[in-house]
Amino acid sequence: MKKVEMNPYMLIKGRISEILNLTPDVKLFKVRIDGIKDYLPGQFFMVSLWGAGEVPISVTSLPSDVLEFCIKKVGRVTGEIHNLEVGQYIYIRGPYGNGFPTDIANKRGILMIAGGIGISPLRPLIEWLIKYPKGRQIIFFYGSKTPKEILFLDDIERWRRNGIGVHLTVDMADKKWNGPVGLVTELLKSVNLNFEDAISYICGPPVMIKATVKELLSFSMPEERIVTTLEAHMKCGIGKCGHCYEGSKYICIDGPIFTYKEIVDYALSL
Ligand SMILES: Cc1cc2nc3c(=O)[nH]c(=O)nc-3n(C[C@H](O)[C@H](O)[C@H](O)COP(=O)(O)OP(=O)(O)OC[C@H]3O[C@@H](n4cnc5c(N)ncnc54)[C@H](O)[C@@H]3O)c2cc1C
């Protein structure tokens, strides 16, 4: 029998069931969708709105009938998506990309390092690790510009109660903040972990990724166990348009998750 290939450009309609205003420019969209059941933490979908355009957005929930997307308003398409209300529809295609590798995390200490909205793709990975604990030590570092911009604080408190070591830092404190102020890389210096045997998952702005990788290498973490996301402009998500081609890799299909070993030449210029 002939295998029927699904059209990779096929859009699936999803109804927005809930919208949470996380900060003035970040919203969490819960989208009820039929027909997409399997995806991995770290994978992304192309999310579109008729008349506005299409953008790649990481899924921030574990597989279920309701997909969650945490979207920061930065420009035209994300701005239009932010204007949507509960009950309206968006269109998605995917899942695309490779997802976080989890087999190399077995029996190792795990460092999760997020900057800003970079917490979004790590959130389902942390939920997955809580669901399948396997006795691993998990430490979560999260840097935000200000205390008000810390995303998913309720989840973070629950992760803490589930035994995850949580370390938050901000660039600028307010009157209520009594935690550390400064870069997330500063917090790494005080952690009690065998870096040579551990694995790290990083997601954040390029400048933060570069500084974090440098710090982890200085603690002798092996290049193949420094796992990071890379972002790029992309139109198709499936290796056709060429917009995200960097240093012999397509970020959309070879990534967006890479080990540092895979991207060492490209990452030096991040
Ligand atoms: C694999 C992947 C996963 C992503 N996941 C998320 C997510 O979970 N949540 C989220 O809010 N955003 C995510 N992004 C970024 C998001 O796709 C962009 O913010 C969005 O495409 C901007 O579209 P726009 O039309 O609103 O802005 P535009 O008007 O196109 O651009 C506004 C500004 O953002 C910059 N920009 C646009 N796209 C990118 C990009 N891909 N990388 C770097 N800078 C960009 C532009 O240069 C410009 O300065 C992800 C990107 C990728 C590649």
The ligand as a Gaussian input file, in Angstrom:
#p B3LYP/6-31G(d) Opt

LIG

0 1
 C       12.634000      27.707000      17.059000
 C       12.101000      29.013000      17.598000
 C       11.285000      29.010000      18.721000
 C       10.786000      30.215000      19.234000
 N        9.978000      30.170000      20.336000
 C        9.438000      31.308000      20.817000
 C        8.553000      31.280000      21.945000
 O        8.276000      30.216000      22.537000
 N        8.020000      32.444000      22.342000
 C        8.299000      33.632000      21.739000
 O        7.773000      34.662000      22.156000
 N        9.152000      33.707000      20.691000
 C        9.705000      32.561000      20.209000
 N       10.542000      32.629000      19.109000
 C       10.814000      33.935000      18.497000
 C        9.631000      34.341000      17.621000
 O        9.507000      33.440000      16.546000
 C        9.858000      35.758000      17.086000
 O        9.791000      36.656000      18.168000
 C        8.777000      36.106000      16.065000
 O        9.031000      35.397000      14.872000
 C        8.777000      37.605000      15.791000
 O        7.809000      37.865000      14.800000
 P        7.090000      39.288000      14.671000
 O        6.445000      39.352000      13.329000
 O        6.216000      39.535000      15.850000
 O        8.289000      40.281000      14.791000
 P        9.115000      40.978000      13.606000
 O        8.370000      42.236000      13.274000
 O        9.405000      39.999000      12.520000
 O       10.474000      41.280000      14.358000
 C       10.548000      42.058000      15.568000
 C       11.978000      41.997000      16.085000
 O       12.295000      40.658000      16.502000
 C       13.420000      40.169000      15.767000
 N       13.157000      38.752000      15.451000
 C       12.122000      38.275000      14.746000
 N       12.195000      36.931000      14.650000
 C       13.319000      36.559000      15.298000
 C       13.961000      35.314000      15.538000
 N       13.474000      34.159000      15.092000
 N       15.121000      35.325000      16.223000
 C       15.636000      36.468000      16.679000
 N       15.083000      37.682000      16.498000
 C       13.938000      37.730000      15.815000
 C       13.475000      41.023000      14.518000
 O       14.799000      41.092000      13.996000
 C       13.026000      42.364000      15.034000
 O       14.058000      43.041000      15.703000
 C       11.093000      31.442000      18.599000
 C       11.915000      31.445000      17.466000
 C       12.415000      30.249000      16.977000
 C       13.299000      30.267000      15.772000

